[in-house]
Amino acid sequence: MSRILVAVADNNRTDSIYGLATPLGRSAISVIRVSGASLPVGFMSSLSLSNRPNTRFVKTIKFKELSDQCLILYFKSPNSYTGENIVEIHCHGNPVIVTEIFEWLEGFGIREAEPGEFSKRAYLNERITLDQAEAISFGIEAGSLKDLASMDAFRSGKLAKKIEKILKACEGMLIVLESQLDFSEEEDVDEVKKEEIIIGLRKISTDLNEILKNYRPITKKQLKPKIVLAGKPNVGKSTLFNYLVGDNVAIVSDEPGTTRDVVRGDLYLDGVEVEIGDTAGIRKTPSEVERAGIEKTTSAVEEANVVIWVSDLSDLEVSRPRCEIWVGNKLDKTNKTSSFICDLLISAKTGEGVDLLINEVKKRVKIDDSYHLVSERIYKKVSNSAEIIAQSLGGDDFYEKAAQDLRDVLVLIKDIYGDFSNEKILDEIFQNFCIGK
């Protein structure tokens, strides 16, 4: 099924949509993007855009109870990101003004976009390929400069050129094989052709494995490493969390079981964005609510890149907990000459020793920049292709098997660019985008 047929099957595709293209909250400017194959006549007239080519101008838009002076950018189809008509409204970044514009747009029958819908339309209208769409998403999600640098070959299209070269080699080899099958009874021709085909398959295998050698799949977990504070109740996890994020986000209390949910915050460590979570204290309890919080702690620990186990130095565990870093807290209440078996001694209350903890965390979230990064979907396609080609280099019925294997590889490689009809997979890819993209 072509992209055009997929597009026809998408019932929402012809709707006009809007989305906030800038982060939520107060700012100097907010950008609202509107896209549609045919934008509502009333909307176009209200902005004096009817029958205009690509243009930009400043216009005061009047709403029910207020007005705002906005910069209007108009990108006429097909010369836009989505391939449809796009209008960008650059307004003042007050959430009240943004909300008014949303209501104003909905009055023209324009609906809020689903996550990734702008990029999905760009793909369906053949403005971008599927690998380019993924590169856009991961570029936005990148948590550090090193992440972006590692994605450069993926985002710039260098990797796509390598894969396209392999695709053409496979197509050329398949043509040779298909023609060879028509002359399979002529043994002299078979021997010559077989040697040439094996050489060609080995070259394809080498090129595929070269990509696997130099690239690693990107995961959401990798783009934003997760750190979790775990331990018994009342050991000072919330105090440590608040100290690290620099704000009183987590509730601190002497009462055990105060933290019932995972409280999250962001840290920037040497240019790397990490997520840190404060969790419910782990203990046996009759409280169903507290047990639910402990279950969330268990899940958070399993998903974390780094688990910091926090212990009270006056009640230290006798054996090492399962964690990357074991911290003994409340050093300010402890005899500092005593010896302890944990990794680090800190006082979350005074900050003593926390700098050493941060240094240990930095070591464990350090990004391996010796590899390029590519989406997990593309990496799996290349890996599966390499496995198929490796199996084609021997065995019975050489020509028939090699031809079928090349057909299978071509399907996998073409899937990288989105030449397939699985709408469910498309939805899974684009739903990870932000609303305005």
N, C-alpha and C positions, 0 to 999 in steps of 0.2 A: 504494500500500500504506500503510495507516495505521500509526501507531506500535504499536498493539496487535498487528497482524499481524507487524510486524518483531520485536516482543518475543517472540512465540510461536516465530519462526524462530531466535531466539538460544538455543541449547541450554544455555548456562551460566547463563542469567538467573535460574533458580529456585534455584540453589545459594546457600548461605549463605557470605558472604565476610568477610574481615577485612583491615584495613590500618592501618599506622602513620600517624596524621594529623599527627604532629609530626616535626621533623627527626631524623635519626639522630644518635646520640652521647649523651653524658651531659648530663643536665639535671635541674632540680628535679622536673619532671613530664613524663611521656610519655602521649599519648592514643592508644588503640587503638580503632578504630571497627569495629563488626560490623553487617552488614546482611543481611537475608533476608526473603523473603515469608513463610516459616514457619521460624523459628529452631529448632534442635534442642531437643527436650524436655529432654534431660539438661542442656544448657547453661542453659536458662531456669530449671530447678529448682535448679541449683547456685548461681544468683544470687538465688533466691527471687523470680523475676519472673513466674512462671506466673499468669495471670489478673489481672495488675496493669495499671492504666492508666499513663499517663505518670508517671514518678516519678524521684526522685533520692535516694540514700542512700549511706552509707559502709559498706563490707563488707570483711572480711578474707578474701582468697582463698587457699586452701591448695593448694600444688603438691606435687610429689614430695618435694623436699628443702627447700623454703622456703615462706614465706607473705608476703603484702604487703597492707597496708591500702589499699584503693582507693575512689575515688569512682565510683559507678555512675550513669549517666544512661540512662533508658529512654524512647525515643520510639516510641510505638505507631503502627503503620500505620493510616491513611495520613498521619498528621501528623508526617512526618519529611522529611529532605532527599531521600532516595531514593524516598519513598512506601511503603517497606517498613518492617518492624520494625527499629529501629536501637538498638543498645546501645553506649554509649561507656564504656570502662574507663580511668579516669585513675589511673595507677599512678606510683610513684616512678621517676624517669628514669634508672635504672641499666640498661645494655644486657643484663645478666644477667637481670634481672627481666623485661624486655620479651621476651627470647628464651623464658623459661619460659612466659609468657602465650601466645606464639605456639604453642608445642608443646601447651599445655593446650587451646587452641581447636581445633587440628588433631585432637586426640583426640576431639572431638565431630563430626568430619567437616566442619568449617568450613575452607575453603581461603583462601589468600592472594589478594587481589584483583589483577586486572590493572591497569596504569596507566589511570587515568580511569574505572574501572568503576563507582565510586559515582555519578559525575556522569552516566555513560551510563545507568545505571538510573533516575536522576532524570529524564532526558530521556524514556526509554521509558515511564515511568509518568506522563508529562505533568506533572511537577512544575516543570520548566523547559523553555524553548525552546532550540533549538540555538545561537542567537545569545547567549543568556544563559550557556550552558555555555562558549562561547568566551570570553566576557567574564570569567568566573571564572578560567579558565586564564591568560589574559593578565594579569589583575590580580595573580595569584600570581607570575608571571614578571617583572613590571615591575622594572626596575633602578634607578629613581629616582622622586622625588616628582613631577617634571615629566612622566614617563611616565604615572603614575597620574592626574595632573590632565588630561593630554591624552586619556586614556581615559574620563574621567568621563561624557561623553554616551553612550558605548558601554556602560559598566558600569551606569549608572543607568537605562537604558531610554529616555532621551530620543531617541536615534537610532531606536530601534524604533518609537516613536510616529510619527516622520516617515515611516518606510518603510511603516507600516501605513496612513497617510493616503494615500500614493501607491497602495498596493494597492487600497484601496476606490475610488479615482478610476478606476483601470484597470478594475475590475469594473463600475462604473457605466457607463463609456464602452463597454465590450464589450456590455452589455445594450442600449444605444442602437443600436450597430452591428448586432447580431444582429436586432433588430426592424426596422432600416432595410433590411436585405437582403431582407426579406419584401415590401417595397414599392418595390423598385429600379426598377420600370417607371414609377412616377409621378414625372416629371422635376421638377415644382415642389417636391415634398417633398425630392427629392434635393439640390437646390441649398441649401435652407435648412439641412438636416441636415448637409451636408458642411462648411459654414462653422462650425457649432457644434462639430462633431467636431474640426476642425483647431484651433480655439481650445482645446478640451479636451486634445488631444494636446500642444499647445505648453506648456500649463500643467504637464502631467506631465513633459515634457522639461525644463522650467525647474527643477522640484523635484528631479529626479534629478541634474541638473548642479550644483545648489546643494550637494548632498551631496558630489559629487566635488570641488567647489571647496574645501570646508571640511574635508575628511577626507583622511587618508593611510593606506595599508595598513600594519599592524604586521607586522614580521618578527622572528624570533628574533634575527637579527643586529643589528637596531635596538634591541631591548630590552636586550641586553647587548653593547655594542660590543667588538670583538676587536682587540687590539693584538698585533703580532708583532715580536719581535726577530730580525732576520736579518743575515747577513753571512758572511765567511770564517771558517774555524776559528781559534780562539785569539785573537779580537779583544776578548774580555771580555764576551760576551753573557750568559753565565751569572752572572758577577759583578754585572753591571748588573741582571739579573733578581732575584737574591737581595737586592740593595740596595732595589729598588722594592717587593718584597713583604714585606720586613722579616724574612726567614727564609732559612736555608741549604737551600732546597728543591732547587736545581739543583747538580749536582756540578761543582766547579771544578777544572781540571787543566791543566798545561802541555802535556799530550799532545793533539795535534790529533784531532778526531773523537770526543771524550769523550761529547758529547751525541748520542744516537742517536734519541731520540723527542722529541715536543713536550711540554715540561714546562709546565704551566699553573698560574696563580695568579690571585687576584682583587685588584683595587685599587678604592678608593672615592675618586673625584675630584670634589669639590664636590657630593656627594650622588648622583653617577652611578656605578653599579657597572660596572666594565669587566673583561674577561678579558685577561690578558697571557700570551703564550706565548714560551718560550725554545726555539729551534730548532737543529737540527744545522747545523754550518758547511757552507757551499756550496763545493765544490771537486771536481776530478776525482780519483777514487779507484778502486783495484782491488777494494776491500772491498765485497762484496755487502751486508753488514749496514749499512755506512755509507751506501751508495747508497740503501738503503731509507729510511734516516733523512732523506736529502736530498730524496727524493720526498715525504716527509711535510712537509718544510719548504716545498716548492713549493706543496702543497695549502693549508697554513696561510696562506701569503702571499696566495694567491688569495682566500681567505675573509675576510681581515682588513679591518677598517675603516681601520686605521692601521698602516703598515709602518714600523718604525724600523730603518734600516740602520746597523749598527755597524761602524766601521772602526778599525783600529789606525793611529794618526797617523804611525807610523814606516813604514807600508806602505799609504799612502792610494791608493785607486783614481784613475785619471787622468780619468775621466768620471763623471758623477753616476749612481749606481745607481737602479733603479726603486723609489721609496719616497716616503712623505710627509715623513719627517724623516730627514736624514742626519747621523749623529752620529760625531764623531771622538773615540775613546776613548784612554785612557792618557796623559792630559794631565800626570799626575804624573811621567811619564818623558820629557817633551817640552819643548823650548825654547819657552816661552810667547810669545816675541816673534815667532816665525815666523808666516807667514800661511797659512791653509788654506782650501780651497774648500767644505768641508762646512758644514752649517747651524749646528751647535753643537759646542763642545769640552767634553768632560767627563772626569772620572776616576771610573769606577765603583768603584774601590778606595777613594778618599777621600771620594767624594760631591760633589766640586767640579763645579759646573755642572749637576748632576742636577735641581736645583729649576727651572732654566730649561727643561730637557727636559719636566718634568712640566707646566709652564705651556703649552708648545707642544701637548702631548697634550690638555690640557683644551680648548684652542681647537678642536681637530679632532673631539672627541667631544661638543661642545656640542649639546644637544638643541634642535631647532627646535620651539618650543612655540606657533607661530602657527597650527598645525593641530590638529584633533582626530584621534584615532587610532581605527581600526576594524580588525577582522581582514581579512587579505588575501582570504579567501574571500568575505566580504560585499562588500568593495570591488569585486571582479571581477563579482559578480552585478549590482551597481548600475551599473557601467560598461557591461557588456554590454546591460543594459536600456536605458540612455541611447542607445546606438548603434542599437538596434532601433527605438526611438521616433523617432529623428532620420530614419531611412529611411522612416518611415510618412507623412511630411508631403508626399509628392509621388508621382508615377508613375501608371501605369495601374491599372485595377481597384482603385480607391481603397478602397472599402468592404471587399472581400474581403481585400485585403492588410492593411489597418489592423486588421481583426478577428483575422486570424491572428497579426499582430505582437503584439497585446495578449494573446492567449493565451500566446504565447512569453514575454512579459514577466511574466505572472502566474506561470508555472512557475518562472522565475528568482527572483522575489520570495518566493514561497512556500517555495522551497528555503532561503532565508535562515533561516527559522524551523524547518526540518527536516521539512517535509511531503514527503518523498521516501523511496524504498525502497532506496537504495544502501548496503548494509551495509559495503562496503569503504571508502566515504567516511566513514561514521560511525566506523569503527575508526581511520582515519587522524587524525581530529579528536581522539578521546578518548585515543589512545595517547601524546599529548604531555603529558597530565596527570601529576601525581605519583600514587604508589600510593594514598595515603589520601584522594584526592579523586575 
